[in-house]
Amino acid sequence: MPPGRHPDEASTSRPLFSSASTTLYRVVLCCAATALALTGATAYAYFHSGYWDKVGMAQNQPVLFSHRHHAGELHIDCRNCHATVEDAAFAGMPSTHTCLTCHSQLFKDTQMIRPLIESSEQKIPLRWAVVSRLPRHVYFNHSVHVAKGVACFSCHGDVGSMALMEGAQPLTMRWCLDCHKNPAGRLSPKADIFDAVHPGGAPKTGGGLMAFYHVSTASLTECSTCHH
C-alpha cells in the first residue's frame, strides 16, 4: 500500500456492482413496471368490455329457441313464457309443459325438439342458461319495474330480432344508477311495455309518464333500494 493512504480507501473506491449488473437491474425494473402497467390496463379493459358483461354474447341453451321467430315473427307475448314477470321479482322461465303446449303437435319429431320430448319423458326440468345475470347482493324486482313503465326492451334489447337470446345491456351499477337518477326517458306507455322490438321514435323525455306511473326519484338512488 502506498505511504499516506488510509487502509479503507482502496476498498471504498471499488464499485459494489459492475456496470453490466447495474444495467441489467435497470432493464429488469423497467420490464416489471411495464408488465404491471399492462396488466392493470388489460384488467381495466376486460372488466369494462362486453366479454365481462356478456353484452352481445349468446348462451348455449338446452333447446335451440329463437326469440326472433317466436316473439318477432309469431308475436307470442313475453308473458306466455315469462309468466310471473308482472307479479314477482323473478320473471319466470318456460317449463317443459309450456313448450309442449305447442310442440306436442308442431315439429315434435324433429331433432331440434328432441330435448323437450326427453325432458317430458324423463320428468327432468329444462335448465335454461341465464343471459341477464345480476350479482347476488343486488335485489331486482321485475314486477315493480314493469308496473312503473319500464319495458322489456329497456333492459333486454330488441328481443324480437334476436335469433339466440343475448345480453343487450351491461347491467352494471353505473348503468342502473343512470336510469334511477333520470328514469323519465326510459319509461314507455303501457301498450309498448311487452313489445319484443323497440317501437322506435323519439324517447319519452317529458314528465307525463313519470306522473302517470307515480315515479319519484326521491329514494331511487338510496343503497337500500337495490341492496336489502
Short mmCIF file of the C-alpha atoms (twelve columns), coordinates in Angstrom:
data_MODEL
# 
_entry.id   MODEL 
# 
loop_
_atom_site.group_PDB 
_atom_site.id 
_atom_site.type_symbol 
_atom_site.label_atom_id 
_atom_site.label_alt_id 
_atom_site.label_comp_id 
_atom_site.label_asym_id 
_atom_site.label_seq_id 
_atom_site.Cartn_x 
_atom_site.Cartn_y 
_atom_site.Cartn_z 
_atom_site.pdbx_PDB_model_num 
ATOM 1   C CA . MET A 1   0.000   0.000   0.000   1 
ATOM 2   C CA . PRO A 2   1.437   3.413   -0.918  1 
ATOM 3   C CA . PRO A 3   2.532   5.507   2.053   1 
ATOM 4   C CA . GLY A 4   -0.053  8.019   3.335   1 
ATOM 5   C CA . ARG A 5   -3.187  6.152   2.035   1 
ATOM 6   C CA . HIS A 6   -5.814  5.072   4.564   1 
ATOM 7   C CA . PRO A 7   -6.347  1.254   4.701   1 
ATOM 8   C CA . ASP A 8   -10.132 1.561   3.833   1 
ATOM 9   C CA . GLU A 9   -9.620  3.941   0.918   1 
ATOM 10  C CA . ALA A 10  -8.839  1.199   -1.578  1 
ATOM 11  C CA . SER A 11  -11.938 -0.816  -0.711  1 
ATOM 12  C CA . THR A 12  -14.371 2.144   -0.871  1 
ATOM 13  C CA . SER A 13  -13.180 3.277   -4.265  1 
ATOM 14  C CA . ARG A 14  -14.249 -0.025  -5.867  1 
ATOM 15  C CA . PRO A 15  -17.983 -0.096  -7.040  1 
ATOM 16  C CA . LEU A 16  -20.286 -2.560  -5.318  1 
ATOM 17  C CA . PHE A 17  -21.839 -3.768  -8.632  1 
ATOM 18  C CA . SER A 18  -20.363 -3.861  -12.075 1 
ATOM 19  C CA . SER A 19  -21.783 -1.630  -14.797 1 
ATOM 20  C CA . ALA A 20  -23.284 -4.681  -16.510 1 
ATOM 21  C CA . SER A 21  -25.137 -5.684  -13.329 1 
ATOM 22  C CA . THR A 22  -26.470 -2.145  -12.889 1 
ATOM 23  C CA . THR A 23  -27.745 -2.086  -16.496 1 
ATOM 24  C CA . LEU A 24  -29.398 -5.472  -16.074 1 
ATOM 25  C CA . TYR A 25  -31.092 -4.312  -12.864 1 
ATOM 26  C CA . ARG A 26  -32.480 -1.233  -14.599 1 
ATOM 27  C CA . VAL A 27  -33.787 -3.306  -17.527 1 
ATOM 28  C CA . VAL A 28  -35.498 -5.786  -15.187 1 
ATOM 29  C CA . LEU A 29  -37.019 -2.917  -13.170 1 
ATOM 30  C CA . CYS A 30  -38.357 -1.230  -16.313 1 
ATOM 31  C CA . CYS A 31  -39.788 -4.524  -17.605 1 
ATOM 32  C CA . ALA A 32  -41.506 -5.193  -14.272 1 
ATOM 33  C CA . ALA A 33  -43.043 -1.703  -14.200 1 
ATOM 34  C CA . THR A 34  -44.207 -2.074  -17.826 1 
ATOM 35  C CA . ALA A 35  -45.699 -5.519  -17.132 1 
ATOM 36  C CA . LEU A 36  -47.550 -4.163  -14.093 1 
ATOM 37  C CA . ALA A 37  -48.952 -1.249  -16.078 1 
ATOM 38  C CA . LEU A 38  -50.017 -3.516  -18.953 1 
ATOM 39  C CA . THR A 39  -51.660 -5.940  -16.510 1 
ATOM 40  C CA . GLY A 40  -53.655 -3.109  -14.967 1 
ATOM 41  C CA . ALA A 41  -54.661 -1.737  -18.361 1 
ATOM 42  C CA . THR A 42  -55.678 -5.202  -19.591 1 
ATOM 43  C CA . ALA A 43  -57.733 -5.881  -16.466 1 
ATOM 44  C CA . TYR A 44  -59.446 -2.488  -16.767 1 
ATOM 45  C CA . ALA A 45  -60.242 -3.071  -20.451 1 
ATOM 46  C CA . TYR A 46  -61.590 -6.574  -19.757 1 
ATOM 47  C CA . PHE A 47  -63.836 -5.579  -16.846 1 
ATOM 48  C CA . HIS A 48  -65.241 -2.711  -18.936 1 
ATOM 49  C CA . SER A 49  -65.783 -4.774  -22.057 1 
ATOM 50  C CA . GLY A 50  -68.654 -6.812  -23.401 1 
ATOM 51  C CA . TYR A 51  -66.787 -10.010 -22.575 1 
ATOM 52  C CA . TRP A 52  -67.203 -9.333  -18.858 1 
ATOM 53  C CA . ASP A 53  -70.814 -8.136  -19.124 1 
ATOM 54  C CA . LYS A 54  -71.654 -10.737 -21.808 1 
ATOM 55  C CA . VAL A 55  -73.152 -7.956  -23.947 1 
ATOM 56  C CA . GLY A 56  -73.814 -9.234  -27.458 1 
ATOM 57  C CA . MET A 57  -72.967 -12.804 -26.468 1 
ATOM 58  C CA . ALA A 58  -75.496 -15.633 -26.686 1 
ATOM 59  C CA . GLN A 59  -75.566 -18.538 -24.219 1 
ATOM 60  C CA . ASN A 60  -75.965 -22.205 -25.092 1 
ATOM 61  C CA . GLN A 61  -79.473 -23.337 -24.187 1 
ATOM 62  C CA . PRO A 62  -80.948 -26.825 -23.726 1 
ATOM 63  C CA . VAL A 63  -83.289 -26.143 -26.657 1 
ATOM 64  C CA . LEU A 64  -82.435 -24.157 -29.773 1 
ATOM 65  C CA . PHE A 65  -85.048 -21.457 -29.157 1 
ATOM 66  C CA . SER A 66  -85.377 -18.435 -31.440 1 
ATOM 67  C CA . HIS A 67  -86.883 -15.281 -29.940 1 
ATOM 68  C CA . ARG A 68  -86.863 -13.737 -33.405 1 
ATOM 69  C CA . HIS A 69  -89.200 -16.467 -34.652 1 
ATOM 70  C CA . HIS A 70  -91.458 -16.807 -31.611 1 
ATOM 71  C CA . ALA A 71  -91.647 -13.210 -30.354 1 
ATOM 72  C CA . GLY A 72  -90.780 -11.257 -33.507 1 
ATOM 73  C CA . GLU A 73  -92.479 -13.221 -36.297 1 
ATOM 74  C CA . LEU A 74  -95.243 -15.083 -34.443 1 
ATOM 75  C CA . HIS A 75  -95.831 -12.202 -31.967 1 
ATOM 76  C CA . ILE A 76  -96.128 -14.528 -28.991 1 
ATOM 77  C CA . ASP A 77  -96.471 -12.401 -25.864 1 
ATOM 78  C CA . CYS A 78  -93.477 -12.416 -23.493 1 
ATOM 79  C CA . ARG A 79  -95.772 -13.331 -20.617 1 
ATOM 80  C CA . ASN A 80  -96.684 -16.614 -22.258 1 
ATOM 81  C CA . CYS A 81  -93.226 -17.950 -21.279 1 
ATOM 82  C CA . HIS A 82  -92.187 -15.494 -18.557 1 
ATOM 83  C CA . ALA A 83  -95.443 -15.870 -16.685 1 
ATOM 84  C CA . THR A 84  -94.561 -14.189 -13.367 1 
ATOM 85  C CA . VAL A 85  -92.994 -11.014 -14.750 1 
ATOM 86  C CA . GLU A 86  -95.965 -8.895  -13.609 1 
ATOM 87  C CA . ASP A 87  -96.373 -10.481 -10.196 1 
ATOM 88  C CA . ALA A 88  -92.968 -11.473 -8.827  1 
ATOM 89  C CA . ALA A 89  -89.340 -10.462 -8.612  1 
ATOM 90  C CA . PHE A 90  -88.359 -13.316 -10.941 1 
ATOM 91  C CA . ALA A 91  -89.859 -13.177 -14.420 1 
ATOM 92  C CA . GLY A 92  -90.061 -16.958 -14.660 1 
ATOM 93  C CA . MET A 93  -88.772 -19.333 -17.321 1 
ATOM 94  C CA . PRO A 94  -90.832 -21.623 -19.556 1 
ATOM 95  C CA . SER A 95  -91.348 -25.131 -18.278 1 
ATOM 96  C CA . THR A 96  -91.338 -28.218 -20.458 1 
ATOM 97  C CA . HIS A 97  -95.137 -28.242 -20.271 1 
ATOM 98  C CA . THR A 98  -95.302 -24.647 -21.533 1 
ATOM 99  C CA . CYS A 99  -93.225 -25.505 -24.589 1 
ATOM 100 C CA . LEU A 100 -95.143 -28.716 -25.270 1 
ATOM 101 C CA . THR A 101 -98.411 -26.795 -25.300 1 
ATOM 102 C CA . CYS A 102 -97.481 -26.080 -28.911 1 
ATOM 103 C CA . HIS A 103 -94.727 -28.548 -29.683 1 
ATOM 104 C CA . SER A 104 -96.552 -31.696 -28.672 1 
ATOM 105 C CA . GLN A 105 -98.099 -31.215 -32.122 1 
ATOM 106 C CA . LEU A 106 -95.696 -28.933 -34.003 1 
ATOM 107 C CA . PHE A 107 -92.294 -30.268 -35.120 1 
ATOM 108 C CA . LYS A 108 -92.458 -32.911 -32.390 1 
ATOM 109 C CA . ASP A 109 -90.461 -35.412 -34.456 1 
ATOM 110 C CA . THR A 110 -87.568 -33.068 -35.289 1 
ATOM 111 C CA . GLN A 111 -84.151 -33.285 -33.688 1 
ATOM 112 C CA . MET A 112 -84.450 -29.668 -32.539 1 
ATOM 113 C CA . ILE A 113 -87.450 -30.503 -30.322 1 
ATOM 114 C CA . ARG A 114 -85.985 -33.773 -29.052 1 
ATOM 115 C CA . PRO A 115 -84.649 -32.239 -25.774 1 
ATOM 116 C CA . LEU A 116 -88.227 -31.208 -24.923 1 
ATOM 117 C CA . ILE A 117 -89.561 -34.713 -25.508 1 
ATOM 118 C CA . GLU A 118 -86.771 -36.231 -23.409 1 
ATOM 119 C CA . SER A 119 -87.393 -33.716 -20.626 1 
ATOM 120 C CA . SER A 120 -91.048 -34.714 -20.543 1 
ATOM 121 C CA . GLU A 121 -90.406 -38.454 -20.739 1 
ATOM 122 C CA . GLN A 122 -87.720 -38.416 -18.048 1 
ATOM 123 C CA . LYS A 123 -89.537 -35.814 -15.929 1 
ATOM 124 C CA . ILE A 124 -86.359 -33.735 -15.710 1 
ATOM 125 C CA . PRO A 125 -86.973 -29.962 -15.961 1 
ATOM 126 C CA . LEU A 126 -85.179 -27.916 -18.577 1 
ATOM 127 C CA . ARG A 127 -82.270 -25.911 -17.187 1 
ATOM 128 C CA . TRP A 128 -82.119 -22.656 -19.104 1 
ATOM 129 C CA . ALA A 129 -78.840 -20.737 -19.095 1 
ATOM 130 C CA . VAL A 130 -79.031 -17.287 -17.509 1 
ATOM 131 C CA . VAL A 131 -78.413 -14.475 -20.006 1 
ATOM 132 C CA . SER A 132 -79.014 -11.419 -17.810 1 
ATOM 133 C CA . ARG A 133 -77.307 -12.125 -14.516 1 
ATOM 134 C CA . LEU A 134 -77.033 -9.766  -11.539 1 
ATOM 135 C CA . PRO A 135 -74.753 -10.239 -8.513  1 
ATOM 136 C CA . ARG A 136 -76.345 -11.993 -5.539  1 
ATOM 137 C CA . HIS A 137 -76.101 -8.874  -3.395  1 
ATOM 138 C CA . VAL A 138 -78.340 -6.966  -5.818  1 
ATOM 139 C CA . TYR A 139 -82.110 -7.125  -5.447  1 
ATOM 140 C CA . PHE A 140 -84.129 -6.662  -8.618  1 
ATOM 141 C CA . ASN A 141 -87.900 -6.968  -8.907  1 
ATOM 142 C CA . HIS A 142 -89.383 -7.407  -12.375 1 
ATOM 143 C CA . SER A 143 -92.948 -6.699  -11.288 1 
ATOM 144 C CA . VAL A 144 -92.031 -3.299  -9.815  1 
ATOM 145 C CA . HIS A 145 -90.213 -2.169  -12.946 1 
ATOM 146 C CA . VAL A 146 -92.976 -3.365  -15.268 1 
ATOM 147 C CA . ALA A 147 -95.618 -1.652  -13.116 1 
ATOM 148 C CA . LYS A 148 -93.638 1.607   -13.324 1 
ATOM 149 C CA . GLY A 149 -93.443 1.570   -17.127 1 
ATOM 150 C CA . VAL A 150 -90.025 0.024   -17.757 1 
ATOM 151 C CA . ALA A 151 -90.447 -2.001  -20.944 1 
ATOM 152 C CA . CYS A 152 -88.744 -5.321  -21.565 1 
ATOM 153 C CA . PHE A 153 -86.603 -3.875  -24.372 1 
ATOM 154 C CA . SER A 154 -85.182 -1.253  -21.997 1 
ATOM 155 C CA . CYS A 155 -83.005 -3.910  -20.359 1 
ATOM 156 C CA . HIS A 156 -83.188 -6.891  -22.717 1 
ATOM 157 C CA . GLY A 157 -82.935 -5.081  -26.044 1 
ATOM 158 C CA . ASP A 158 -84.851 -5.872  -29.228 1 
ATOM 159 C CA . VAL A 159 -85.529 -9.487  -28.305 1 
ATOM 160 C CA . GLY A 160 -87.791 -9.950  -31.320 1 
ATOM 161 C CA . SER A 161 -84.800 -9.513  -33.631 1 
ATOM 162 C CA . MET A 162 -82.517 -11.993 -31.811 1 
ATOM 163 C CA . ALA A 163 -82.229 -15.491 -33.218 1 
ATOM 164 C CA . LEU A 164 -80.482 -16.503 -29.993 1 
ATOM 165 C CA . MET A 165 -81.020 -14.521 -26.810 1 
ATOM 166 C CA . GLU A 166 -78.011 -12.349 -25.966 1 
ATOM 167 C CA . GLY A 167 -77.156 -9.717  -23.394 1 
ATOM 168 C CA . ALA A 168 -78.153 -6.229  -24.512 1 
ATOM 169 C CA . GLN A 169 -77.090 -4.020  -21.591 1 
ATOM 170 C CA . PRO A 170 -74.129 -4.182  -19.173 1 
ATOM 171 C CA . LEU A 171 -76.432 -4.158  -16.096 1 
ATOM 172 C CA . THR A 172 -73.659 -2.562  -14.050 1 
ATOM 173 C CA . MET A 173 -74.272 -0.404  -11.008 1 
ATOM 174 C CA . ARG A 174 -73.425 2.688   -13.050 1 
ATOM 175 C CA . TRP A 175 -75.900 1.707   -15.762 1 
ATOM 176 C CA . CYS A 176 -78.695 1.116   -13.240 1 
ATOM 177 C CA . LEU A 177 -77.971 4.353   -11.382 1 
ATOM 178 C CA . ASP A 178 -78.093 6.353   -14.615 1 
ATOM 179 C CA . CYS A 179 -81.655 5.145   -15.057 1 
ATOM 180 C CA . HIS A 180 -82.608 5.639   -11.405 1 
ATOM 181 C CA . LYS A 181 -81.343 9.219   -11.480 1 
ATOM 182 C CA . ASN A 182 -83.250 10.096  -14.636 1 
ATOM 183 C CA . PRO A 183 -85.924 7.478   -15.411 1 
ATOM 184 C CA . ALA A 184 -88.186 9.757   -17.469 1 
ATOM 185 C CA . GLY A 185 -86.543 8.876   -20.786 1 
ATOM 186 C CA . ARG A 186 -86.634 5.144   -20.045 1 
ATOM 187 C CA . LEU A 187 -90.373 4.813   -19.434 1 
ATOM 188 C CA . SER A 188 -92.825 3.553   -22.037 1 
ATOM 189 C CA . PRO A 189 -96.602 3.666   -22.475 1 
ATOM 190 C CA . LYS A 190 -98.436 0.589   -21.250 1 
ATOM 191 C CA . ALA A 191 -99.096 -0.548  -24.808 1 
ATOM 192 C CA . ASP A 192 -95.340 -0.802  -25.505 1 
ATOM 193 C CA . ILE A 193 -94.126 -2.478  -22.319 1 
ATOM 194 C CA . PHE A 194 -94.220 -6.037  -23.654 1 
ATOM 195 C CA . ASP A 195 -93.228 -5.287  -27.234 1 
ATOM 196 C CA . ALA A 196 -90.492 -7.638  -28.394 1 
ATOM 197 C CA . VAL A 197 -88.926 -4.911  -30.548 1 
ATOM 198 C CA . HIS A 198 -88.443 -1.265  -29.650 1 
ATOM 199 C CA . PRO A 199 -91.297 0.671   -31.291 1 
ATOM 200 C CA . GLY A 200 -88.881 3.401   -32.373 1 
ATOM 201 C CA . GLY A 201 -89.460 7.105   -32.415 1 
ATOM 202 C CA . ALA A 202 -88.148 9.755   -30.044 1 
ATOM 203 C CA . PRO A 203 -87.801 8.686   -26.392 1 
ATOM 204 C CA . LYS A 204 -90.397 9.980   -23.975 1 
ATOM 205 C CA . THR A 205 -88.415 12.552  -22.022 1 
ATOM 206 C CA . GLY A 206 -91.277 14.552  -20.523 1 
ATOM 207 C CA . GLY A 207 -92.717 14.161  -17.078 1 
ATOM 208 C CA . GLY A 208 -96.050 12.845  -18.314 1 
ATOM 209 C CA . LEU A 209 -95.171 9.176   -17.875 1 
ATOM 210 C CA . MET A 210 -93.441 9.908   -14.578 1 
ATOM 211 C CA . ALA A 211 -96.693 11.319  -13.248 1 
ATOM 212 C CA . PHE A 212 -98.785 8.586   -14.845 1 
ATOM 213 C CA . TYR A 213 -96.766 5.811   -13.181 1 
ATOM 214 C CA . HIS A 214 -96.257 7.783   -9.951  1 
ATOM 215 C CA . VAL A 215 -92.470 7.528   -10.235 1 
ATOM 216 C CA . SER A 216 -90.455 9.540   -7.714  1 
ATOM 217 C CA . THR A 217 -86.660 9.713   -7.719  1 
ATOM 218 C CA . ALA A 218 -86.500 10.604  -4.018  1 
ATOM 219 C CA . SER A 219 -85.367 7.154   -2.910  1 
ATOM 220 C CA . LEU A 220 -84.287 5.519   -6.155  1 
ATOM 221 C CA . THR A 221 -80.596 6.119   -5.513  1 
ATOM 222 C CA . GLU A 222 -80.583 5.031   -1.884  1 
ATOM 223 C CA . CYS A 223 -78.465 1.956   -1.165  1 
ATOM 224 C CA . SER A 224 -81.362 0.046   0.422   1 
ATOM 225 C CA . THR A 225 -83.365 0.265   -2.821  1 
ATOM 226 C CA . CYS A 226 -81.217 -2.368  -4.511  1 
ATOM 227 C CA . HIS A 227 -79.177 -3.755  -1.594  1 
ATOM 228 C CA . HIS A 228 -81.561 -5.098  1.021   1 
# 
